[in-house]
C-alpha cells in the first residue's frame, strides 16, 4: 500500500495517465481507502482542467486563476 506522501509524489503522473500499470493500481487502491488523497486528486484534476481552459492566462495573474478555480469548485460541489 502506498503512503499518502508516495501517492502525492505520483499524483501528476497518475493524472496524466503516465504511471505504469502496477503503480496505477497501487494509486487506485490508496485512493479507495484515503479520503484526503481523493480530495487532493480531485483538486489536482480541477487545477489541470482550469489551466488547460486558460491557455492564454499570464502566469502572474495567479489571483484570477485561483478565483476561477474557487468558482469552478463551488459549481462542482453543487448537488
Ligand atoms: Zn492518502
PDB file of the backbone (N, CA, C, O) and the ligand in Angstrom, with CONECT records:
HET     ZN  A 101       1
ATOM      1  N   UNK A   1       0.850  -1.202   0.000  1.00  0.00           N
ATOM      2  CA  UNK A   1       0.000   0.000   0.000  1.00  0.00           C
ATOM      3  C   UNK A   1       0.883   1.248   0.000  1.00  0.00           C
ATOM      4  O   UNK A   1       1.865   1.327   0.738  1.00  0.00           O
ATOM      5  N   UNK A   2       0.528   2.197  -0.818  1.00  0.00           N
ATOM      6  CA  UNK A   2       1.267   3.455  -0.855  1.00  0.00           C
ATOM      7  C   UNK A   2       0.956   4.290   0.392  1.00  0.00           C
ATOM      8  O   UNK A   2      -0.129   4.195   0.966  1.00  0.00           O
ATOM      9  N   UNK A   3       1.918   5.097   0.791  1.00  0.00           N
ATOM     10  CA  UNK A   3       1.628   6.122   1.798  1.00  0.00           C
ATOM     11  C   UNK A   3       1.058   7.348   1.078  1.00  0.00           C
ATOM     12  O   UNK A   3       1.136   7.457  -0.146  1.00  0.00           O
ATOM     13  N   UNK A   4       0.492   8.255   1.853  1.00  0.00           N
ATOM     14  CA  UNK A   4      -0.045   9.483   1.271  1.00  0.00           C
ATOM     15  C   UNK A   4       1.064  10.253   0.535  1.00  0.00           C
ATOM     16  O   UNK A   4       0.847  10.799  -0.546  1.00  0.00           O
ATOM     17  N   UNK A   5       2.239  10.280   1.142  1.00  0.00           N
ATOM     18  CA  UNK A   5       3.353  11.001   0.548  1.00  0.00           C
ATOM     19  C   UNK A   5       3.726  10.398  -0.818  1.00  0.00           C
ATOM     20  O   UNK A   5       4.009  11.120  -1.773  1.00  0.00           O
ATOM     21  N   UNK A   6       3.719   9.066  -0.884  1.00  0.00           N
ATOM     22  CA  UNK A   6       4.046   8.388  -2.148  1.00  0.00           C
ATOM     23  C   UNK A   6       2.965   8.641  -3.198  1.00  0.00           C
ATOM     24  O   UNK A   6       3.251   8.801  -4.384  1.00  0.00           O
ATOM     25  N   UNK A   7       1.715   8.673  -2.727  1.00  0.00           N
ATOM     26  CA  UNK A   7       0.608   8.949  -3.647  1.00  0.00           C
ATOM     27  C   UNK A   7       0.750  10.359  -4.239  1.00  0.00           C
ATOM     28  O   UNK A   7       0.602  10.566  -5.443  1.00  0.00           O
ATOM     29  N   UNK A   8       1.040  11.311  -3.360  1.00  0.00           N
ATOM     30  CA  UNK A   8       1.183  12.695  -3.813  1.00  0.00           C
ATOM     31  C   UNK A   8       2.338  12.814  -4.799  1.00  0.00           C
ATOM     32  O   UNK A   8       2.248  13.544  -5.787  1.00  0.00           O
ATOM     33  N   UNK A   9       3.422  12.093  -4.526  1.00  0.00           N
ATOM     34  CA  UNK A   9       4.584  12.143  -5.415  1.00  0.00           C
ATOM     35  C   UNK A   9       4.250  11.617  -6.812  1.00  0.00           C
ATOM     36  O   UNK A   9       4.864  12.021  -7.799  1.00  0.00           O
ATOM     37  N   UNK A  10       3.268  10.710  -6.885  1.00  0.00           N
ATOM     38  CA  UNK A  10       2.890  10.121  -8.177  1.00  0.00           C
ATOM     39  C   UNK A  10       1.676  10.802  -8.801  1.00  0.00           C
ATOM     40  O   UNK A  10       1.266  10.454  -9.908  1.00  0.00           O
ATOM     41  N   UNK A  11       1.106  11.768  -8.095  1.00  0.00           N
ATOM     42  CA  UNK A  11      -0.204  12.278  -8.493  1.00  0.00           C
ATOM     43  C   UNK A  11      -0.225  12.878  -9.899  1.00  0.00           C
ATOM     44  O   UNK A  11      -1.175  12.660 -10.651  1.00  0.00           O
ATOM     45  N   UNK A  12       0.822  13.636 -10.260  1.00  0.00           N
ATOM     46  CA  UNK A  12       0.742  14.275 -11.587  1.00  0.00           C
ATOM     47  C   UNK A  12       0.880  13.233 -12.704  1.00  0.00           C
ATOM     48  O   UNK A  12       0.217  13.339 -13.736  1.00  0.00           O
ATOM     49  N   UNK A  13       1.743  12.224 -12.496  1.00  0.00           N
ATOM     50  CA  UNK A  13       1.830  11.130 -13.473  1.00  0.00           C
ATOM     51  C   UNK A  13       0.519  10.342 -13.527  1.00  0.00           C
ATOM     52  O   UNK A  13       0.070   9.921 -14.593  1.00  0.00           O
ATOM     53  N   UNK A  14      -0.077  10.157 -12.355  1.00  0.00           N
ATOM     54  CA  UNK A  14      -1.363   9.450 -12.300  1.00  0.00           C
ATOM     55  C   UNK A  14      -2.410  10.182 -13.137  1.00  0.00           C
ATOM     56  O   UNK A  14      -3.125   9.580 -13.937  1.00  0.00           O
ATOM     57  N   UNK A  15      -2.480  11.494 -12.931  1.00  0.00           N
ATOM     58  CA  UNK A  15      -3.476  12.283 -13.653  1.00  0.00           C
ATOM     59  C   UNK A  15      -3.182  12.337 -15.150  1.00  0.00           C
ATOM     60  O   UNK A  15      -4.095  12.420 -15.972  1.00  0.00           O
ATOM     61  N   UNK A  16      -1.898  12.290 -15.489  1.00  0.00           N
ATOM     62  CA  UNK A  16      -1.519  12.300 -16.903  1.00  0.00           C
ATOM     63  C   UNK A  16      -1.634  10.919 -17.541  1.00  0.00           C
ATOM     64  O   UNK A  16      -1.432  10.768 -18.746  1.00  0.00           O
ATOM     65  N   UNK A  17      -1.961   9.907 -16.725  1.00  0.00           N
ATOM     66  CA  UNK A  17      -2.061   8.541 -17.223  1.00  0.00           C
ATOM     67  C   UNK A  17      -0.718   7.949 -17.591  1.00  0.00           C
ATOM     68  O   UNK A  17      -0.625   7.065 -18.443  1.00  0.00           O
ATOM     69  N   UNK A  18       0.327   8.448 -16.937  1.00  0.00           N
ATOM     70  CA  UNK A  18       1.675   8.000 -17.292  1.00  0.00           C
ATOM     71  C   UNK A  18       2.283   7.018 -16.303  1.00  0.00           C
ATOM     72  O   UNK A  18       3.445   6.632 -16.434  1.00  0.00           O
ATOM     73  N   UNK A  19       1.490   6.613 -15.309  1.00  0.00           N
ATOM     74  CA  UNK A  19       2.017   5.626 -14.372  1.00  0.00           C
ATOM     75  C   UNK A  19       1.992   4.237 -15.001  1.00  0.00           C
ATOM     76  O   UNK A  19       1.061   3.900 -15.732  1.00  0.00           O
ATOM     77  N   UNK A  20       3.017   3.429 -14.717  1.00  0.00           N
ATOM     78  CA  UNK A  20       2.955   2.020 -15.130  1.00  0.00           C
ATOM     79  C   UNK A  20       1.758   1.345 -14.456  1.00  0.00           C
ATOM     80  O   UNK A  20       1.314   1.772 -13.390  1.00  0.00           O
ATOM     81  N   UNK A  21       1.246   0.299 -15.081  1.00  0.00           N
ATOM     82  CA  UNK A  21       0.015  -0.338 -14.597  1.00  0.00           C
ATOM     83  C   UNK A  21       0.065  -0.689 -13.117  1.00  0.00           C
ATOM     84  O   UNK A  21      -0.885  -0.408 -12.386  1.00  0.00           O
ATOM     85  N   UNK A  22       1.151  -1.294 -12.665  1.00  0.00           N
ATOM     86  CA  UNK A  22       1.257  -1.691 -11.260  1.00  0.00           C
ATOM     87  C   UNK A  22       1.146  -0.501 -10.329  1.00  0.00           C
ATOM     88  O   UNK A  22       0.470  -0.563  -9.302  1.00  0.00           O
ATOM     89  N   UNK A  23       1.812   0.580 -10.693  1.00  0.00           N
ATOM     90  CA  UNK A  23       1.775   1.793  -9.870  1.00  0.00           C
ATOM     91  C   UNK A  23       0.390   2.416  -9.879  1.00  0.00           C
ATOM     92  O   UNK A  23      -0.082   2.941  -8.870  1.00  0.00           O
ATOM     93  N   UNK A  24      -0.252   2.347 -11.040  1.00  0.00           N
ATOM     94  CA  UNK A  24      -1.597   2.901 -11.159  1.00  0.00           C
ATOM     95  C   UNK A  24      -2.556   2.144 -10.244  1.00  0.00           C
ATOM     96  O   UNK A  24      -3.404   2.745  -9.584  1.00  0.00           O
ATOM     97  N   UNK A  25      -2.413   0.823 -10.211  1.00  0.00           N
ATOM     98  CA  UNK A  25      -3.267   0.024  -9.334  1.00  0.00           C
ATOM     99  C   UNK A  25      -3.018   0.360  -7.870  1.00  0.00           C
ATOM    100  O   UNK A  25      -3.956   0.446  -7.078  1.00  0.00           O
ATOM    101  N   UNK A  26      -1.747   0.549  -7.513  1.00  0.00           N
ATOM    102  CA  UNK A  26      -1.424   0.928  -6.139  1.00  0.00           C
ATOM    103  C   UNK A  26      -2.057   2.280  -5.786  1.00  0.00           C
ATOM    104  O   UNK A  26      -2.581   2.472  -4.689  1.00  0.00           O
ATOM    105  N   UNK A  27      -1.994   3.211  -6.745  1.00  0.00           N
ATOM    106  CA  UNK A  27      -2.565   4.533  -6.515  1.00  0.00           C
ATOM    107  C   UNK A  27      -4.084   4.431  -6.359  1.00  0.00           C
ATOM    108  O   UNK A  27      -4.665   5.049  -5.467  1.00  0.00           O
ATOM    109  N   UNK A  28      -4.718   3.650  -7.231  1.00  0.00           N
ATOM    110  CA  UNK A  28      -6.173   3.467  -7.139  1.00  0.00           C
ATOM    111  C   UNK A  28      -6.550   2.851  -5.799  1.00  0.00           C
ATOM    112  O   UNK A  28      -7.510   3.270  -5.152  1.00  0.00           O
ATOM    113  N   UNK A  29      -5.774   1.846  -5.397  1.00  0.00           N
ATOM    114  CA  UNK A  29      -6.041   1.171  -4.129  1.00  0.00           C
ATOM    115  C   UNK A  29      -5.954   2.170  -2.972  1.00  0.00           C
ATOM    116  O   UNK A  29      -6.799   2.179  -2.077  1.00  0.00           O
ATOM    117  N   UNK A  30      -4.919   3.009  -3.010  1.00  0.00           N
ATOM    118  CA  UNK A  30      -4.781   4.011  -1.959  1.00  0.00           C
ATOM    119  C   UNK A  30      -5.983   4.956  -1.949  1.00  0.00           C
ATOM    120  O   UNK A  30      -6.519   5.289  -0.891  1.00  0.00           O
ATOM    121  N   UNK A  31      -6.394   5.378  -3.136  1.00  0.00           N
ATOM    122  CA  UNK A  31      -7.498   6.332  -3.234  1.00  0.00           C
ATOM    123  C   UNK A  31      -8.818   5.741  -2.727  1.00  0.00           C
ATOM    124  O   UNK A  31      -9.684   6.464  -2.235  1.00  0.00           O
ATOM    125  N   UNK A  32      -8.957   4.412  -2.855  1.00  0.00           N
ATOM    126  CA  UNK A  32     -10.164   3.765  -2.343  1.00  0.00           C
ATOM    127  C   UNK A  32     -10.295   3.959  -0.843  1.00  0.00           C
ATOM    128  O   UNK A  32     -11.392   4.106  -0.305  1.00  0.00           O
ATOM    129  N   UNK A  33      -9.131   3.956  -0.177  1.00  0.00           N
ATOM    130  CA  UNK A  33      -9.155   3.979   1.287  1.00  0.00           C
ATOM    131  C   UNK A  33      -8.884   5.353   1.879  1.00  0.00           C
ATOM    132  O   UNK A  33      -9.126   5.571   3.066  1.00  0.00           O
ATOM    133  N   UNK A  34      -8.396   6.264   1.085  1.00  0.00           N
ATOM    134  CA  UNK A  34      -7.907   7.519   1.647  1.00  0.00           C
ATOM    135  C   UNK A  34      -8.717   8.708   1.127  1.00  0.00           C
ATOM    136  O   UNK A  34      -8.552   9.150  -0.010  1.00  0.00           O
ATOM    137  N   UNK A  35      -9.573   9.195   1.974  1.00  0.00           N
ATOM    138  CA  UNK A  35     -10.453  10.292   1.595  1.00  0.00           C
ATOM    139  C   UNK A  35      -9.668  11.572   1.289  1.00  0.00           C
ATOM    140  O   UNK A  35      -9.987  12.291   0.343  1.00  0.00           O
ATOM    141  N   UNK A  36      -8.655  11.844   2.086  1.00  0.00           N
ATOM    142  CA  UNK A  36      -7.931  13.108   1.885  1.00  0.00           C
ATOM    143  C   UNK A  36      -7.170  13.103   0.560  1.00  0.00           C
ATOM    144  O   UNK A  36      -7.066  14.140  -0.096  1.00  0.00           O
ATOM    145  N   UNK A  37      -6.638  11.943   0.160  1.00  0.00           N
ATOM    146  CA  UNK A  37      -5.957  11.872  -1.135  1.00  0.00           C
ATOM    147  C   UNK A  37      -6.958  11.942  -2.287  1.00  0.00           C
ATOM    148  O   UNK A  37      -6.646  12.478  -3.350  1.00  0.00           O
ATOM    149  N   UNK A  38      -8.155  11.403  -2.079  1.00  0.00           N
ATOM    150  CA  UNK A  38      -9.189  11.553  -3.118  1.00  0.00           C
ATOM    151  C   UNK A  38      -9.485  13.029  -3.339  1.00  0.00           C
ATOM    152  O   UNK A  38      -9.617  13.493  -4.471  1.00  0.00           O
ATOM    153  N   UNK A  39      -9.587  13.756  -2.228  1.00  0.00           N
ATOM    154  CA  UNK A  39      -9.846  15.183  -2.338  1.00  0.00           C
ATOM    155  C   UNK A  39      -8.684  15.891  -3.030  1.00  0.00           C
ATOM    156  O   UNK A  39      -8.879  16.784  -3.854  1.00  0.00           O
ATOM    157  N   UNK A  40      -7.467  15.467  -2.672  1.00  0.00           N
ATOM    158  CA  UNK A  40      -6.287  16.065  -3.280  1.00  0.00           C
ATOM    159  C   UNK A  40      -6.263  15.829  -4.795  1.00  0.00           C
ATOM    160  O   UNK A  40      -5.990  16.749  -5.567  1.00  0.00           O
ATOM    161  N   UNK A  41      -6.549  14.602  -5.208  1.00  0.00           N
ATOM    162  CA  UNK A  41      -6.550  14.268  -6.640  1.00  0.00           C
ATOM    163  C   UNK A  41      -7.645  15.047  -7.373  1.00  0.00           C
ATOM    164  O   UNK A  41      -7.449  15.520  -8.492  1.00  0.00           O
ATOM    165  N   UNK A  42      -8.784  15.166  -6.726  1.00  0.00           N
ATOM    166  CA  UNK A  42      -9.879  15.925  -7.323  1.00  0.00           C
ATOM    167  C   UNK A  42      -9.450  17.383  -7.549  1.00  0.00           C
ATOM    168  O   UNK A  42      -9.720  17.975  -8.594  1.00  0.00           O
ATOM    169  N   UNK A  43      -8.780  17.934  -6.544  1.00  0.00           N
ATOM    170  CA  UNK A  43      -8.317  19.322  -6.632  1.00  0.00           C
ATOM    171  C   UNK A  43      -7.265  19.467  -7.735  1.00  0.00           C
ATOM    172  O   UNK A  43      -7.271  20.437  -8.494  1.00  0.00           O
ATOM    173  N   UNK A  44      -6.358  18.480  -7.809  1.00  0.00           N
ATOM    174  CA  UNK A  44      -5.326  18.487  -8.848  1.00  0.00           C
ATOM    175  C   UNK A  44      -5.946  18.453 -10.242  1.00  0.00           C
ATOM    176  O   UNK A  44      -5.524  19.169 -11.151  1.00  0.00           O
ATOM    177  N   UNK A  45      -6.962  17.601 -10.383  1.00  0.00           N
ATOM    178  CA  UNK A  45      -7.639  17.436 -11.676  1.00  0.00           C
ATOM    179  C   UNK A  45      -8.312  18.748 -12.080  1.00  0.00           C
ATOM    180  O   UNK A  45      -8.269  19.170 -13.235  1.00  0.00           O
ATOM    181  N   UNK A  46      -8.929  19.364 -11.092  1.00  0.00           N
ATOM    182  CA  UNK A  46      -9.591  20.643 -11.313  1.00  0.00           C
ATOM    183  C   UNK A  46      -8.570  21.710 -11.719  1.00  0.00           C
ATOM    184  O   UNK A  46      -8.810  22.511 -12.622  1.00  0.00           O
ATOM    185  N   UNK A  47      -7.440  21.698 -11.037  1.00  0.00           N
ATOM    186  CA  UNK A  47      -6.384  22.662 -11.350  1.00  0.00           C
ATOM    187  C   UNK A  47      -5.891  22.467 -12.781  1.00  0.00           C
ATOM    188  O   UNK A  47      -5.731  23.433 -13.527  1.00  0.00           O
ATOM    189  N   UNK A  48      -5.652  21.204 -13.161  1.00  0.00           N
ATOM    190  CA  UNK A  48      -5.203  20.913 -14.529  1.00  0.00           C
ATOM    191  C   UNK A  48      -6.228  21.375 -15.547  1.00  0.00           C
ATOM    192  O   UNK A  48      -5.881  21.984 -16.558  1.00  0.00           O
ATOM    193  N   UNK A  49      -7.501  21.082 -15.274  1.00  0.00           N
ATOM    194  CA  UNK A  49      -8.567  21.462 -16.195  1.00  0.00           C
ATOM    195  C   UNK A  49      -8.638  22.981 -16.318  1.00  0.00           C
ATOM    196  O   UNK A  49      -8.849  23.525 -17.403  1.00  0.00           O
ATOM    197  N   UNK A  50      -8.459  23.649 -15.186  1.00  0.00           N
ATOM    198  CA  UNK A  50      -8.507  25.110 -15.194  1.00  0.00           C
ATOM    199  C   UNK A  50      -7.357  25.682 -16.008  1.00  0.00           C
ATOM    200  O   UNK A  50      -7.540  26.605 -16.801  1.00  0.00           O
ATOM    201  N   UNK A  51      -6.186  25.130 -15.806  1.00  0.00           N
ATOM    202  CA  UNK A  51      -5.008  25.622 -16.534  1.00  0.00           C
ATOM    203  C   UNK A  51      -5.171  25.366 -18.038  1.00  0.00           C
ATOM    204  O   UNK A  51      -4.825  26.215 -18.860  1.00  0.00           O
ATOM    205  N   UNK A  52      -5.701  24.190 -18.387  1.00  0.00           N
ATOM    206  CA  UNK A  52      -5.909  23.882 -19.807  1.00  0.00           C
ATOM    207  C   UNK A  52      -6.968  24.792 -20.422  1.00  0.00           C
ATOM    208  O   UNK A  52      -6.916  25.112 -21.609  1.00  0.00           O
ATOM    209  N   UNK A  53      -7.935  25.206 -19.587  1.00  0.00           N
ATOM    210  CA  UNK A  53      -9.003  26.077 -20.077  1.00  0.00           C
ATOM    211  C   UNK A  53      -8.529  27.516 -20.248  1.00  0.00           C
ATOM    212  O   UNK A  53      -9.212  28.340 -20.856  1.00  0.00           O
ATOM    213  N   UNK A  54      -7.353  27.804 -19.703  1.00  0.00           N
ATOM    214  CA  UNK A  54      -6.832  29.168 -19.745  1.00  0.00           C
ATOM    215  C   UNK A  54      -5.461  29.216 -20.403  1.00  0.00           C
ATOM    216  O   UNK A  54      -4.484  29.611 -19.768  1.00  0.00           O
ATOM    217  N   UNK A  55      -5.379  28.819 -21.667  1.00  0.00           N
ATOM    218  CA  UNK A  55      -4.058  28.727 -22.305  1.00  0.00           C
ATOM    219  C   UNK A  55      -3.344  30.063 -22.414  1.00  0.00           C
ATOM    220  O   UNK A  55      -2.115  30.114 -22.452  1.00  0.00           O
ATOM    221  N   UNK A  56      -4.103  31.130 -22.463  1.00  0.00           N
ATOM    222  CA  UNK A  56      -3.505  32.452 -22.646  1.00  0.00           C
ATOM    223  C   UNK A  56      -3.258  33.184 -21.328  1.00  0.00           C
ATOM    224  O   UNK A  56      -2.761  34.310 -21.315  1.00  0.00           O
ATOM    225  N   UNK A  57      -3.613  32.524 -20.213  1.00  0.00           N
ATOM    226  CA  UNK A  57      -3.502  33.220 -18.929  1.00  0.00           C
ATOM    227  C   UNK A  57      -2.048  33.538 -18.610  1.00  0.00           C
ATOM    228  O   UNK A  57      -1.189  32.657 -18.647  1.00  0.00           O
ATOM    229  N   UNK A  58      -1.782  34.780 -18.302  1.00  0.00           N
ATOM    230  CA  UNK A  58      -0.427  35.135 -17.877  1.00  0.00           C
ATOM    231  C   UNK A  58      -0.111  34.486 -16.529  1.00  0.00           C
ATOM    232  O   UNK A  58      -0.979  34.406 -15.659  1.00  0.00           O
ATOM    233  N   UNK A  59       1.113  34.029 -16.358  1.00  0.00           N
ATOM    234  CA  UNK A  59       1.458  33.291 -15.143  1.00  0.00           C
ATOM    235  C   UNK A  59       1.393  34.159 -13.895  1.00  0.00           C
ATOM    236  O   UNK A  59       1.230  33.636 -12.792  1.00  0.00           O
ATOM    237  N   UNK A  60       1.517  35.475 -14.044  1.00  0.00           N
ATOM    238  CA  UNK A  60       1.497  36.326 -12.855  1.00  0.00           C
ATOM    239  C   UNK A  60       0.074  36.710 -12.445  1.00  0.00           C
ATOM    240  O   UNK A  60      -0.132  37.443 -11.477  1.00  0.00           O
ATOM    241  N   UNK A  61      -0.904  36.199 -13.202  1.00  0.00           N
ATOM    242  CA  UNK A  61      -2.285  36.525 -12.886  1.00  0.00           C
ATOM    243  C   UNK A  61      -2.892  35.449 -11.994  1.00  0.00           C
ATOM    244  O   UNK A  61      -4.016  34.997 -12.210  1.00  0.00           O
ATOM    245  N   UNK A  62      -2.120  35.052 -10.990  1.00  0.00           N
ATOM    246  CA  UNK A  62      -2.494  33.888 -10.194  1.00  0.00           C
ATOM    247  C   UNK A  62      -3.767  34.109  -9.394  1.00  0.00           C
ATOM    248  O   UNK A  62      -4.522  33.171  -9.139  1.00  0.00           O
ATOM    249  N   UNK A  63      -4.004  35.366  -8.997  1.00  0.00           N
ATOM    250  CA  UNK A  63      -5.209  35.633  -8.211  1.00  0.00           C
ATOM    251  C   UNK A  63      -6.479  35.285  -8.984  1.00  0.00           C
ATOM    252  O   UNK A  63      -7.423  34.708  -8.445  1.00  0.00           O
ATOM    253  N   UNK A  64      -6.470  35.651 -10.257  1.00  0.00           N
ATOM    254  CA  UNK A  64      -7.656  35.363 -11.053  1.00  0.00           C
ATOM    255  C   UNK A  64      -7.819  33.860 -11.275  1.00  0.00           C
ATOM    256  O   UNK A  64      -8.935  33.341 -11.254  1.00  0.00           O
ATOM    257  N   UNK A  65      -6.709  33.172 -11.485  1.00  0.00           N
ATOM    258  CA  UNK A  65      -6.762  31.716 -11.676  1.00  0.00           C
ATOM    259  C   UNK A  65      -7.316  31.048 -10.417  1.00  0.00           C
ATOM    260  O   UNK A  65      -8.164  30.159 -10.494  1.00  0.00           O
ATOM    261  N   UNK A  66      -6.829  31.485  -9.271  1.00  0.00           N
ATOM    262  CA  UNK A  66      -7.321  30.936  -8.004  1.00  0.00           C
ATOM    263  C   UNK A  66      -8.815  31.218  -7.855  1.00  0.00           C
ATOM    264  O   UNK A  66      -9.580  30.363  -7.409  1.00  0.00           O
ATOM    265  N   UNK A  67      -9.212  32.419  -8.233  1.00  0.00           N
ATOM    266  CA  UNK A  67     -10.626  32.792  -8.138  1.00  0.00           C
ATOM    267  C   UNK A  67     -11.478  31.885  -9.034  1.00  0.00           C
ATOM    268  O   UNK A  67     -12.538  31.410  -8.628  1.00  0.00           O
ATOM    269  N   UNK A  68     -10.997  31.658 -10.248  1.00  0.00           N
ATOM    270  CA  UNK A  68     -11.746  30.798 -11.179  1.00  0.00           C
ATOM    271  C   UNK A  68     -11.825  29.372 -10.660  1.00  0.00           C
ATOM    272  O   UNK A  68     -12.860  28.714 -10.770  1.00  0.00           O
ATOM    273  N   UNK A  69     -10.704  28.895 -10.084  1.00  0.00           N
ATOM    274  CA  UNK A  69     -10.699  27.550  -9.520  1.00  0.00           C
ATOM    275  C   UNK A  69     -11.722  27.453  -8.398  1.00  0.00           C
ATOM    276  O   UNK A  69     -12.454  26.469  -8.293  1.00  0.00           O
ATOM    277  N   UNK A  70     -11.765  28.488  -7.560  1.00  0.00           N
ATOM    278  CA  UNK A  70     -12.711  28.503  -6.442  1.00  0.00           C
ATOM    279  C   UNK A  70     -14.141  28.474  -6.974  1.00  0.00           C
ATOM    280  O   UNK A  70     -14.984  27.738  -6.461  1.00  0.00           O
ATOM    281  N   UNK A  71     -14.406  29.270  -7.994  1.00  0.00           N
ATOM    282  CA  UNK A  71     -15.741  29.276  -8.596  1.00  0.00           C
ATOM    283  C   UNK A  71     -16.087  27.921  -9.188  1.00  0.00           C
ATOM    284  O   UNK A  71     -17.201  27.426  -9.021  1.00  0.00           O
ATOM    285  N   UNK A  72     -15.128  27.326  -9.879  1.00  0.00           N
ATOM    286  CA  UNK A  72     -15.358  26.022 -10.502  1.00  0.00           C
ATOM    287  C   UNK A  72     -15.625  24.972  -9.432  1.00  0.00           C
ATOM    288  O   UNK A  72     -16.504  24.124  -9.588  1.00  0.00           O
ATOM    289  N   UNK A  73     -14.865  25.033  -8.350  1.00  0.00           N
ATOM    290  CA  UNK A  73     -15.043  24.091  -7.241  1.00  0.00           C
ATOM    291  C   UNK A  73     -16.450  24.233  -6.666  1.00  0.00           C
ATOM    292  O   UNK A  73     -17.121  23.240  -6.384  1.00  0.00           O
ATOM    293  N   UNK A  74     -16.881  25.466  -6.498  1.00  0.00           N
ATOM    294  CA  UNK A  74     -18.203  25.731  -5.932  1.00  0.00           C
ATOM    295  C   UNK A  74     -19.286  25.145  -6.832  1.00  0.00           C
ATOM    296  O   UNK A  74     -20.241  24.531  -6.356  1.00  0.00           O
ATOM    297  N   UNK A  75     -19.123  25.345  -8.138  1.00  0.00           N
ATOM    298  CA  UNK A  75     -20.078  24.803  -9.095  1.00  0.00           C
ATOM    299  C   UNK A  75     -20.115  23.285  -9.021  1.00  0.00           C
ATOM    300  O   UNK A  75     -21.180  22.669  -9.030  1.00  0.00           O
ATOM    301  N   UNK A  76     -18.907  22.689  -8.946  1.00  0.00           N
ATOM    302  CA  UNK A  76     -18.816  21.235  -8.949  1.00  0.00           C
ATOM    303  C   UNK A  76     -19.410  20.620  -7.681  1.00  0.00           C
ATOM    304  O   UNK A  76     -19.928  19.504  -7.715  1.00  0.00           O
ATOM    305  N   UNK A  77     -19.335  21.349  -6.561  1.00  0.00           N
ATOM    306  CA  UNK A  77     -19.829  20.814  -5.303  1.00  0.00           C
ATOM    307  C   UNK A  77     -21.350  20.859  -5.182  1.00  0.00           C
ATOM    308  O   UNK A  77     -21.927  20.252  -4.280  1.00  0.00           O
ATOM    309  N   UNK A  78     -21.991  21.581  -6.095  1.00  0.00           N
ATOM    310  CA  UNK A  78     -23.450  21.619  -6.033  1.00  0.00           C
ATOM    311  C   UNK A  78     -24.039  20.255  -6.344  1.00  0.00           C
ATOM    312  O   UNK A  78     -23.513  19.541  -7.198  1.00  0.00           O
ATOM    313  N   UNK A  79     -25.106  19.881  -5.679  1.00  0.00           N
ATOM    314  CA  UNK A  79     -25.731  18.572  -5.922  1.00  0.00           C
ATOM    315  C   UNK A  79     -26.371  18.483  -7.292  1.00  0.00           C
ATOM    316  O   UNK A  79     -26.936  17.448  -7.643  1.00  0.00           O
TER     317      UNK A  79
HETATM  318 ZN    ZN A 101      -3.646   9.198   1.270  1.00  0.00          ZN
END
